């Protein structure tokens, strides 16, 4: 009866387990590795300066053994899919070390075997290293030069930028990953390293700078940590952020130049023209007429000094006299490059450019002032005025020669069907 009772108890116990579902297989992870001095002094050994390594998940603590050579091994398993934290305790000469890490998956070869995972137990061992930096290592001051763009040449311009610079710790440093790892000092691609979150969560340094230069005091930086460098608040320029893994490693980089790019803007363009409302002046009028106003997308200026003379040299009119004559007074020849003898005027004001023609200035006099003989007939009507030579002059936004454009190119955009974008005619046809 005692044997029967024992068997009955075992059966009930088995039935109870079955009622709670199938027994889950274990999938465990173990660790091994070394802790290194971050400035290349080799492996830290215990009990000094390396005192202990603690690995924990939830409220569970994993025991870790450190042998005489400094190699550590975990004695308790870390279950898969459990985030964990590593704490390394040393003598007072090193910075505190805490690393928060995501959990591990089951082996890749089993990941797709959903039913099989409940029947198979797995054990994985991962090699991890950690780097601890001495707390008394001095970081030198870091000088960052900020270059803008020379508007005339497009080359870097130094000593002009003023704005704000920010250094933010972002990743483990190059020396933390690769110090002495290979003969060339570069890390193996497959190396696993615990990052010190105490360093990565260190203070962000933000300060204003002028004259294109910022000096970051070394006392504000943590040795061995990589900092992302951001430059912003520079008038007319885009904010700049160093690419991933291209920042400044405190203690390794003492100077760096950052080239800024100008703020992107819409190209200059013509918004409106009054050419279709234009009226040619009376031939005998002393008041300028044939006025065409171009309105641009922003305030403008001419790029160069030849716009007025180019327009004056290229102006033409269609005129007639009554009764009809073959000797209608033409426009003056205009030989002086400093004067607009043919009566044109180009005035820029803010975002507008205004063309006008004054016949009393531009037309050849009917009576020669020297001989006092009549040499031509003053026209009775001017039916059109054309301002030409617009294909060789550049117009730019005020103070921004990097965005200058040919006037004719903007006219072509504004009137795509125009057969002659290098000219404006009053009235337009």
SEPA-127615 format. One record per residue (C-alpha): x, y, z. Coordinates in nm, 4 decimals, m for minus. Example, Ala and Ser with C-alpha at 12.3 -4.5 7.8 and 13.67 -1.06 7.14 Angstrom:
// residues 2
{u:1.2300 v:m0.4500 w:0.7800}
{u:1.3670 v:m0.1060 w:0.7140}
***
This chain:
// residues 429
{u:0.0000 v:0.0000 w:0.0000}
{u:0.2859 v:0.2346 w:0.0728}
{u:0.4311 v:0.1668 w:m0.2728}
{u:0.0889 v:0.2199 w:m0.4330}
{u:0.0465 v:0.5477 w:m0.2487}
{u:0.3842 v:0.6618 w:m0.3617}
{u:0.3053 v:0.5778 w:m0.7214}
{u:m0.0334 v:0.7460 w:m0.6884}
{u:0.1294 v:1.0600 w:m0.5490}
{u:0.3781 v:1.0684 w:m0.8349}
{u:0.0976 v:1.0295 w:m1.0855}
{u:m0.1031 v:1.3106 w:m0.9320}
{u:0.2048 v:1.5300 w:m0.9309}
{u:0.2656 v:1.4546 w:m1.2978}
{u:m0.0965 v:1.5276 w:m1.3756}
{u:m0.0679 v:1.8593 w:m1.1932}
{u:0.2337 v:1.9613 w:m1.4019}
{u:0.0485 v:1.8656 w:m1.7166}
{u:m0.2433 v:2.0814 w:m1.6152}
{u:m0.0086 v:2.3832 w:m1.6044}
{u:0.1189 v:2.3263 w:m1.9589}
{u:0.4316 v:2.1623 w:m2.1034}
{u:0.7652 v:2.2074 w:m1.9309}
{u:0.9682 v:2.4855 w:m2.1005}
{u:1.3229 v:2.4161 w:m2.2176}
{u:1.6039 v:2.6391 w:m2.0890}
{u:1.7973 v:2.8762 w:m2.3154}
{u:2.0902 v:3.0245 w:m2.1268}
{u:2.3751 v:3.2642 w:m2.1914}
{u:2.7142 v:3.2797 w:m2.0192}
{u:2.9848 v:3.5469 w:m2.0398}
{u:3.3631 v:3.5569 w:m2.0450}
{u:3.6158 v:3.8259 w:m2.1230}
{u:3.8533 v:4.0854 w:m1.9847}
{u:3.8478 v:4.4385 w:m1.8504}
{u:4.1109 v:4.6704 w:m1.9968}
{u:4.2709 v:4.9971 w:m1.8993}
{u:4.1324 v:5.2503 w:m2.1470}
{u:4.4621 v:5.4262 w:m2.2113}
{u:4.6446 v:5.1103 w:m2.3090}
{u:4.7867 v:4.9854 w:m1.9793}
{u:4.6660 v:4.6305 w:m2.0402}
{u:4.4275 v:4.3943 w:m1.8628}
{u:4.2997 v:4.4879 w:m1.5174}
{u:4.3435 v:4.2078 w:m1.2647}
{u:4.1840 v:4.1373 w:m0.9283}
{u:4.1471 v:4.1956 w:m0.6485}
{u:4.3099 v:4.5315 w:m0.7283}
{u:4.2468 v:4.7399 w:m0.9270}
{u:3.9622 v:4.5156 w:m1.0576}
{u:3.7464 v:4.4394 w:m0.7556}
{u:3.4274 v:4.2841 w:m0.8911}
{u:3.1969 v:4.2433 w:m1.1903}
{u:2.8223 v:4.2239 w:m1.1380}
{u:2.5716 v:4.1082 w:m1.3991}
{u:2.2041 v:4.1473 w:m1.3101}
{u:1.8620 v:4.1128 w:m1.4710}
{u:1.5381 v:4.2053 w:m1.2992}
{u:1.6065 v:4.1313 w:m0.9308}
{u:1.8401 v:3.8426 w:m1.0139}
{u:2.2148 v:3.8663 w:m0.9618}
{u:2.4522 v:3.6511 w:m1.1678}
{u:2.7705 v:3.5415 w:m0.9938}
{u:3.0916 v:3.6308 w:m1.1793}
{u:3.4366 v:3.4834 w:m1.1070}
{u:3.7620 v:3.6655 w:m1.1855}
{u:4.0789 v:3.4553 w:m1.2098}
{u:4.4343 v:3.5619 w:m1.1428}
{u:4.4940 v:3.6743 w:m1.5028}
{u:4.1964 v:3.9091 w:m1.4946}
{u:3.9744 v:3.6879 w:m1.7104}
{u:3.6137 v:3.6822 w:m1.5884}
{u:3.3474 v:3.4128 w:m1.6338}
{u:2.9838 v:3.4115 w:m1.5302}
{u:2.8871 v:3.1181 w:m1.3082}
{u:2.5101 v:3.1568 w:m1.3314}
{u:2.3123 v:3.1669 w:m1.6570}
{u:2.1389 v:3.4687 w:m1.8056}
{u:1.8136 v:3.3497 w:m1.9666}
{u:1.7555 v:3.4562 w:m2.3256}
{u:1.5328 v:3.7581 w:m2.3957}
{u:1.6302 v:3.9247 w:m2.0669}
{u:1.7835 v:4.2733 w:m2.0740}
{u:2.0735 v:4.2943 w:m1.8324}
{u:2.3046 v:4.5393 w:m1.6577}
{u:2.6795 v:4.5139 w:m1.5993}
{u:2.8479 v:4.6965 w:m1.3116}
{u:3.2263 v:4.6933 w:m1.2726}
{u:3.3843 v:4.7998 w:m0.9435}
{u:3.7495 v:4.9069 w:m0.9271}
{u:3.9842 v:5.1047 w:m0.7125}
{u:3.9158 v:5.4766 w:m0.6861}
{u:4.1542 v:5.5484 w:m0.9743}
{u:3.8984 v:5.4575 w:m1.2424}
{u:3.5697 v:5.6084 w:m1.3508}
{u:3.2517 v:5.4309 w:m1.2433}
{u:3.1240 v:5.1785 w:m1.4978}
{u:2.7626 v:5.0784 w:m1.5618}
{u:2.6423 v:4.9258 w:m1.8893}
{u:2.2783 v:4.8591 w:m1.9872}
{u:2.2346 v:4.5989 w:m2.2623}
{u:1.9571 v:4.4243 w:m2.4584}
{u:1.9002 v:4.0538 w:m2.4112}
{u:2.0062 v:3.7702 w:m2.6387}
{u:1.8085 v:3.5597 w:m2.8824}
{u:1.8284 v:3.1823 w:m2.9103}
{u:2.0821 v:3.0575 w:m3.1674}
{u:1.9902 v:3.1713 w:m3.5167}
{u:1.9707 v:2.8127 w:m3.6424}
{u:1.6823 v:2.7478 w:m3.3994}
{u:1.5009 v:3.0801 w:m3.4180}
{u:1.2460 v:2.9557 w:m3.6724}
{u:1.1718 v:2.6319 w:m3.4862}
{u:0.8840 v:2.7579 w:m3.2745}
{u:0.7698 v:2.4132 w:m3.1603}
{u:1.1208 v:2.2738 w:m3.1288}
{u:1.2287 v:2.5499 w:m2.8916}
{u:1.0011 v:2.4065 w:m2.6252}
{u:1.1859 v:2.0740 w:m2.6471}
{u:1.5482 v:2.1867 w:m2.6929}
{u:1.7726 v:2.3510 w:m2.4344}
{u:2.0560 v:2.5740 w:m2.5557}
{u:2.3651 v:2.7209 w:m2.3965}
{u:2.5589 v:3.0095 w:m2.5491}
{u:2.8805 v:3.1725 w:m2.4321}
{u:2.9738 v:3.5252 w:m2.5455}
{u:3.3073 v:3.6974 w:m2.5095}
{u:3.2764 v:4.0606 w:m2.3994}
{u:3.5408 v:4.3194 w:m2.3141}
{u:3.5126 v:4.6428 w:m2.1209}
{u:3.7376 v:4.9495 w:m2.1034}
{u:3.7769 v:5.1571 w:m1.7909}
{u:3.9435 v:5.4944 w:m1.8024}
{u:4.1494 v:5.6408 w:m1.5197}
{u:3.9669 v:5.9233 w:m1.3477}
{u:4.2772 v:6.1431 w:m1.3342}
{u:4.3564 v:6.1378 w:m1.7083}
{u:4.3560 v:6.4993 w:m1.8266}
{u:4.1737 v:6.5899 w:m2.1469}
{u:4.3383 v:6.8747 w:m2.3423}
{u:4.1372 v:7.1733 w:m2.4616}
{u:3.9766 v:7.1169 w:m2.7990}
{u:3.9723 v:7.3907 w:m3.0640}
{u:3.6989 v:7.3771 w:m3.3266}
{u:3.7270 v:7.6036 w:m3.6303}
{u:3.4021 v:7.6859 w:m3.8106}
{u:3.4403 v:7.7860 w:m4.1764}
{u:3.1770 v:7.9676 w:m4.3798}
{u:3.1811 v:8.0302 w:m4.7585}
{u:3.3488 v:8.3193 w:m4.9378}
{u:3.0748 v:8.4721 w:m5.1535}
{u:3.3134 v:8.5786 w:m5.4281}
{u:3.5257 v:8.2631 w:m5.4681}
{u:3.3207 v:7.9884 w:m5.3055}
{u:3.6260 v:7.8881 w:m5.1015}
{u:3.6175 v:7.8342 w:m4.7225}
{u:3.6155 v:8.1597 w:m4.5246}
{u:3.7696 v:8.1588 w:m4.1787}
{u:3.7370 v:8.3897 w:m3.8822}
{u:3.3834 v:8.5113 w:m3.9578}
{u:3.1244 v:8.2663 w:m3.8212}
{u:2.9378 v:8.3376 w:m3.4985}
{u:2.6823 v:8.1045 w:m3.3449}
{u:2.6449 v:7.8171 w:m3.1011}
{u:2.8331 v:7.4888 w:m3.0716}
{u:2.7258 v:7.1776 w:m2.8843}
{u:2.9214 v:6.8639 w:m2.7959}
{u:2.7101 v:6.5651 w:m2.6936}
{u:2.8486 v:6.2230 w:m2.5896}
{u:2.7081 v:5.9656 w:m2.8272}
{u:2.9051 v:5.6435 w:m2.8663}
{u:3.1923 v:5.4529 w:m2.7191}
{u:3.5163 v:5.6041 w:m2.8360}
{u:3.7521 v:5.4705 w:m3.0961}
{u:4.0182 v:5.3965 w:m2.8359}
{u:3.7598 v:5.2258 w:m2.6164}
{u:3.6882 v:4.9790 w:m2.8952}
{u:4.0250 v:4.9441 w:m3.0580}
{u:4.3136 v:5.0224 w:m2.8231}
{u:4.5847 v:4.7662 w:m2.8970}
{u:4.3367 v:4.5199 w:m3.0421}
{u:4.5477 v:4.4469 w:m3.3501}
{u:4.8926 v:4.5395 w:m3.4719}
{u:4.7448 v:4.8484 w:m3.6406}
{u:4.5360 v:4.9472 w:m3.3390}
{u:4.2033 v:4.8816 w:m3.5131}
{u:3.9304 v:4.6606 w:m3.3629}
{u:3.8195 v:4.3266 w:m3.4992}
{u:3.4845 v:4.3511 w:m3.6741}
{u:3.3353 v:4.0779 w:m3.4554}
{u:3.4511 v:4.2142 w:m3.1213}
{u:3.1893 v:4.2706 w:m2.8502}
{u:3.2432 v:4.5556 w:m2.6069}
{u:3.0287 v:4.6755 w:m2.3191}
{u:2.9900 v:5.0531 w:m2.3408}
{u:3.0059 v:5.2613 w:m2.0241}
{u:2.6666 v:5.4325 w:m2.0042}
{u:2.8009 v:5.6548 w:m1.7264}
{u:3.0229 v:5.8148 w:m1.9902}
{u:2.7590 v:5.8258 w:m2.2618}
{u:2.5163 v:6.0001 w:m2.0267}
{u:2.7730 v:6.2598 w:m1.9282}
{u:2.7085 v:6.6338 w:m1.9580}
{u:2.6423 v:6.7979 w:m2.2941}
{u:2.8642 v:7.1005 w:m2.3561}
{u:2.6942 v:7.4012 w:m2.5183}
{u:2.8581 v:7.7409 w:m2.5691}
{u:2.8507 v:8.0433 w:m2.7985}
{u:3.1433 v:8.1234 w:m3.0297}
{u:3.2590 v:8.4152 w:m3.2431}
{u:3.5277 v:8.4836 w:m3.5052}
{u:3.4899 v:8.1320 w:m3.6430}
{u:3.6485 v:7.9547 w:m3.3490}
{u:3.5357 v:7.7724 w:m3.0339}
{u:3.7656 v:7.6446 w:m2.7599}
{u:3.6152 v:7.3676 w:m2.5463}
{u:3.7870 v:7.3379 w:m2.2061}
{u:3.9242 v:6.9884 w:m2.1491}
{u:3.7792 v:6.9849 w:m1.7995}
{u:3.4302 v:6.9773 w:m1.9547}
{u:3.5019 v:6.6628 w:m2.1597}
{u:3.5316 v:6.3001 w:m2.0507}
{u:3.8498 v:6.1349 w:m2.1724}
{u:3.7999 v:5.8644 w:m2.4328}
{u:3.4365 v:5.9466 w:m2.5069}
{u:3.3237 v:6.0336 w:m2.8584}
{u:3.1246 v:6.3572 w:m2.8885}
{u:2.8831 v:6.4518 w:m3.1620}
{u:2.9557 v:6.8117 w:m3.2663}
{u:2.6657 v:7.0359 w:m3.3687}
{u:2.7053 v:7.3916 w:m3.4971}
{u:2.3961 v:7.6103 w:m3.5335}
{u:2.2649 v:7.9694 w:m3.5058}
{u:2.5129 v:8.0867 w:m3.7732}
{u:2.3246 v:8.3440 w:m3.9776}
{u:2.2663 v:8.2314 w:m4.3359}
{u:2.4043 v:7.8804 w:m4.2863}
{u:2.2570 v:7.5377 w:m4.2284}
{u:2.3081 v:7.3677 w:m3.8925}
{u:2.5848 v:7.1084 w:m3.9054}
{u:2.6001 v:6.7770 w:m3.7184}
{u:2.9001 v:6.5445 w:m3.7459}
{u:2.8145 v:6.2069 w:m3.9025}
{u:2.7956 v:5.8911 w:m3.6929}
{u:3.1400 v:5.7820 w:m3.5694}
{u:3.2971 v:6.0988 w:m3.7120}
{u:3.2798 v:6.3165 w:m3.4026}
{u:3.5536 v:6.4173 w:m3.1614}
{u:3.7125 v:6.1646 w:m2.9250}
{u:3.8139 v:6.3582 w:m2.6151}
{u:4.1850 v:6.3179 w:m2.5559}
{u:4.2491 v:6.1994 w:m2.9112}
{u:4.1377 v:6.4986 w:m3.1188}
{u:4.2500 v:6.8431 w:m3.0071}
{u:4.1419 v:7.0397 w:m3.3138}
{u:3.8849 v:7.0046 w:m3.5904}
{u:3.7543 v:7.2197 w:m3.8755}
{u:3.3854 v:7.2132 w:m3.9672}
{u:3.2718 v:7.3529 w:m4.3028}
{u:2.9210 v:7.4998 w:m4.3029}
{u:2.6846 v:7.5049 w:m4.6009}
{u:2.4648 v:7.8002 w:m4.6848}
{u:2.0949 v:7.7842 w:m4.6100}
{u:1.9042 v:7.6454 w:m4.9072}
{u:1.6793 v:7.9034 w:m5.0721}
{u:1.4481 v:7.9156 w:m5.3701}
{u:1.6180 v:8.0467 w:m5.6844}
{u:1.5594 v:8.4115 w:m5.7689}
{u:1.2699 v:8.4494 w:m6.0115}
{u:1.0418 v:8.7065 w:m6.1743}
{u:0.6925 v:8.7235 w:m6.0273}
{u:0.5292 v:8.9819 w:m6.2552}
{u:0.5810 v:9.2191 w:m6.5482}
{u:0.3887 v:9.5263 w:m6.6641}
{u:0.5023 v:9.4927 w:m7.0269}
{u:0.1485 v:9.4149 w:m7.1482}
{u:0.0234 v:9.7402 w:m6.9891}
{u:0.3083 v:9.9516 w:m7.1205}
{u:0.2533 v:10.2645 w:m7.3364}
{u:0.5271 v:10.4144 w:m7.5563}
{u:0.5913 v:10.7882 w:m7.4997}
{u:0.5063 v:11.0664 w:m7.7396}
{u:0.8119 v:11.1501 w:m7.9561}
{u:0.8285 v:11.5105 w:m7.8371}
{u:0.7754 v:11.4247 w:m7.4692}
{u:1.0438 v:11.5105 w:m7.2173}
{u:0.8903 v:11.2697 w:m6.9665}
{u:1.0192 v:10.9101 w:m6.9708}
{u:0.7700 v:10.6527 w:m7.0955}
{u:0.7613 v:10.2932 w:m7.2191}
{u:0.7795 v:10.1929 w:m6.8529}
{u:0.8132 v:9.8208 w:m6.7778}
{u:0.8341 v:9.7069 w:m6.4157}
{u:0.9655 v:9.3614 w:m6.3324}
{u:0.8923 v:9.2366 w:m5.9810}
{u:1.1235 v:8.9687 w:m5.8383}
{u:1.0782 v:8.7159 w:m5.5587}
{u:1.3078 v:8.9137 w:m5.3259}
{u:1.5172 v:9.2302 w:m5.3133}
{u:1.7770 v:9.2381 w:m5.5880}
{u:2.0891 v:9.4072 w:m5.7162}
{u:2.2830 v:9.3931 w:m6.0402}
{u:2.5865 v:9.1641 w:m6.0459}
{u:2.8323 v:9.3942 w:m6.2174}
{u:2.8233 v:9.7508 w:m6.3481}
{u:2.7252 v:9.7165 w:m6.7164}
{u:2.3476 v:9.6621 w:m6.6960}
{u:2.2445 v:10.0224 w:m6.7673}
{u:2.4819 v:10.0636 w:m7.0612}
{u:2.3975 v:9.7217 w:m7.2063}
{u:2.0284 v:9.8126 w:m7.2106}
{u:2.1017 v:10.1587 w:m7.3575}
{u:2.3165 v:10.0114 w:m7.6344}
{u:2.0500 v:9.7570 w:m7.7204}
{u:1.7378 v:9.9741 w:m7.7172}
{u:1.5399 v:10.0086 w:m8.0385}
{u:1.2172 v:10.1794 w:m8.1387}
{u:0.9568 v:10.1605 w:m8.4113}
{u:0.8611 v:10.5166 w:m8.5112}
{u:0.6924 v:10.6923 w:m8.8049}
{u:0.6270 v:11.0462 w:m8.9280}
{u:0.3272 v:11.2052 w:m9.0972}
{u:0.3449 v:11.2780 w:m9.3835}
{u:0.5530 v:10.9702 w:m9.4493}
{u:0.9218 v:11.0332 w:m9.4898}
{u:1.2285 v:10.8222 w:m9.5341}
{u:1.4301 v:11.0389 w:m9.2963}
{u:1.2715 v:10.9853 w:m8.9545}
{u:1.5100 v:11.0901 w:m8.6792}
{u:1.6861 v:10.7786 w:m8.5401}
{u:1.8229 v:10.7075 w:m8.1927}
{u:2.1568 v:10.8572 w:m8.1033}
{u:2.4639 v:10.6415 w:m8.1566}
{u:2.5576 v:10.6423 w:m7.7856}
{u:2.9384 v:10.6140 w:m7.7963}
{u:3.0041 v:10.7077 w:m7.4301}
{u:3.0044 v:10.3919 w:m7.2062}
{u:2.9459 v:10.6052 w:m6.8965}
{u:2.6273 v:10.7714 w:m7.0223}
{u:2.2957 v:10.6469 w:m7.1515}
{u:2.2695 v:10.8858 w:m7.4494}
{u:1.9944 v:10.6798 w:m7.6103}
{u:1.7525 v:10.7790 w:m7.3341}
{u:1.7067 v:10.4549 w:m7.1397}
{u:1.7049 v:10.4140 w:m6.7652}
{u:1.7164 v:10.0986 w:m6.5477}
{u:1.6327 v:10.1575 w:m6.1823}
{u:1.6436 v:9.8876 w:m5.9152}
{u:1.4486 v:9.9467 w:m5.5949}
{u:1.3949 v:9.6642 w:m5.3504}
{u:1.2420 v:9.3754 w:m5.5441}
{u:1.1601 v:9.5772 w:m5.8612}
{u:1.3509 v:9.6673 w:m6.1767}
{u:1.2029 v:9.9518 w:m6.3862}
{u:1.2890 v:10.0205 w:m6.7527}
{u:1.2027 v:10.3580 w:m6.9117}
{u:1.2809 v:10.5465 w:m7.2312}
{u:1.3024 v:10.9260 w:m7.2709}
{u:1.2682 v:11.0269 w:m7.6398}
{u:1.3828 v:11.3844 w:m7.5758}
{u:1.7192 v:11.2382 w:m7.4706}
{u:1.7457 v:10.9381 w:m7.6981}
{u:1.6316 v:11.0700 w:m8.0363}
{u:1.8694 v:11.2482 w:m8.2712}
{u:1.7710 v:11.6224 w:m8.2955}
{u:1.5892 v:11.7201 w:m8.6148}
{u:1.8076 v:12.0320 w:m8.6486}
{u:2.1839 v:11.9964 w:m8.6362}
{u:2.3032 v:12.2263 w:m8.3510}
{u:2.6171 v:12.3225 w:m8.5428}
{u:2.4955 v:12.3806 w:m8.8977}
{u:2.1410 v:12.4670 w:m8.7887}
{u:2.0126 v:12.2673 w:m9.0877}
{u:1.7292 v:12.0174 w:m9.0562}
{u:1.8841 v:11.6736 w:m9.0899}
{u:1.5838 v:11.4483 w:m9.0131}
{u:1.2138 v:11.4523 w:m8.9412}
{u:1.0898 v:11.4214 w:m8.5850}
{u:0.8588 v:11.1186 w:m8.5654}
{u:0.4957 v:11.1830 w:m8.4905}
{u:0.4402 v:10.8435 w:m8.3232}
{u:0.6441 v:10.5758 w:m8.1456}
{u:0.4616 v:10.2475 w:m8.1700}
{u:0.7020 v:10.0299 w:m7.9697}
{u:1.0194 v:10.0381 w:m7.7622}
{u:1.2352 v:9.7260 w:m7.7181}
{u:1.4951 v:9.6883 w:m7.4436}
{u:1.7511 v:9.4337 w:m7.5649}
{u:2.0898 v:9.2912 w:m7.4541}
{u:1.9300 v:9.1250 w:m7.1495}
{u:2.1101 v:8.7959 w:m7.2101}
{u:2.4469 v:8.9067 w:m7.0746}
{u:2.3623 v:9.0570 w:m6.7355}
{u:2.3305 v:8.8738 w:m6.4049}
{u:2.0894 v:8.9741 w:m6.1298}
{u:2.1356 v:8.8489 w:m5.7746}
{u:1.9486 v:8.8618 w:m5.4441}
{u:2.0694 v:9.1523 w:m5.2363}
{u:2.4100 v:9.0630 w:m5.0902}
{u:2.4085 v:8.7048 w:m5.2191}
{u:2.6217 v:8.6588 w:m5.5337}
{u:2.6099 v:8.2796 w:m5.4950}
{u:2.2519 v:8.2883 w:m5.6246}
{u:2.2952 v:8.5231 w:m5.9196}
{u:2.1066 v:8.4381 w:m6.2394}
{u:2.0969 v:8.5637 w:m6.5962}
{u:1.8115 v:8.8092 w:m6.6451}
{u:1.7218 v:8.6384 w:m6.9724}
{u:1.6955 v:8.2982 w:m6.7993}
{u:1.4428 v:8.4385 w:m6.5529}
{u:1.2477 v:8.6049 w:m6.8342}
{u:1.2326 v:8.2721 w:m7.0181}
{u:1.0934 v:8.1034 w:m6.7053}
{u:0.8364 v:8.3768 w:m6.6603}
{u:0.7254 v:8.3666 w:m7.0259}
{u:0.8083 v:8.0158 w:m7.1548}
{u:0.6506 v:8.0859 w:m7.4952}
{u:0.8665 v:8.3917 w:m7.5609}
{u:1.0724 v:8.3674 w:m7.8786}
{u:1.3265 v:8.6241 w:m7.7576}
{u:1.3927 v:8.6083 w:m7.3823}
{u:1.6828 v:8.8526 w:m7.4166}
{u:1.4490 v:9.1473 w:m7.4820}
{u:1.1479 v:9.3271 w:m7.3360}
{u:0.9082 v:9.5094 w:m7.5696}
{u:0.6655 v:9.7890 w:m7.4842}
{u:0.3902 v:9.7051 w:m7.5398}
{u:0.4402 v:9.3280 w:m7.5322}
{u:0.2931 v:9.1306 w:m7.8231}
***
